[in-house]
Amino acid sequence: MDIIYSQKFSKEYKKIPDNIKKLAEDKEVLFRKNPFDLKLKNHRLRGKLKSFYSFSIDYKYRIIFEFSKDKKKVYFHLIGKHDIYN
């Protein structure tokens, strides 16, 4: 599975603490094996973000993503604390 990182994702990733970066990298490995592994707490979003999904890095940090129509690519759009949903 190919993961494409948006420019905003890359910019926000640089700002997060190093320990969260390490956790995010570990979660990405798990995500690549199975995007719906229960350890990720993956879920579809609602409202204006209803075409996107989110998974947890830790209690505070999340990644918002979407699948391509053919499901062969995933776009990581945002990374950050719970307020990224706003």
N, C-alpha and C positions, 0 to 999 in steps of 0.2 A: 504494500500500500504506500502510495506517495503522499507525503504531507507537504503542503504548501503553506508557508508562513506569510501572512499579510505584512505590509510595511508597518502598520500600527502594532501588530503583535510583536514584531522584532524590536520596535522602539520601546514598548512597554517591558519586554523581557529584560532589556538592559538595565532597567530601573529596579527590578525586584532584588531582594537580598540573595546573596550567594547560596545560603542553605535552601531557599525556596527553588532556586535554579536547579540545584542538585535533585531535589524531590521531583520537580517537573520533568527532568530528563529521565528519571526512573519510571515515572508514570507514563511517559511517552513510549518507553520500551514495552511496557505492559499493554498500552493502547495499540501499538503496532501488532502485537500478538492476537489481541482480542479487544476491539473497541468497546465491547459491552461487558467486560469483566466486572464483576460486582464490586471489586476493590476500588474501581474508578468512580463509583456512584454516578454513572452516566445517566443523563435524563434529557428529554426534549424540553425546550423552553416554551413559554406561553406568551401571549400578547404580541407585541411588535416584533419579538424575536422568535416567533413560533416555527420558523423554518430552520432554526439552529438547535444545537445540542450543547451541553456543558458537562464537564467532568471535574472532579475535585482533585486538587494537588494536595491540599491539607485542609484543615478546618476553615481557614480564611480565603485561600487562593483557589481560583478556578481558571479553566480554559474554555472559551466559547469557540465552537467549531461547526462546520457543516460538511456533509458528504456531497461529492459531485453526483450528478444524476446517474452515472454508470457505477457509482460506489467504488471506483478504482482510485480516487483521490479524495483527500480530506483537506479542507482549508481551515487552518488555525487562525481565527480572526482577532481574538482578544485574550489577554492574560491579565489577571489582577484579582483584587479583593472582590467581595460580593457586590460592591457598588458598580462593577462593570456592567451589570444588567440594566442600569439606568441610561 
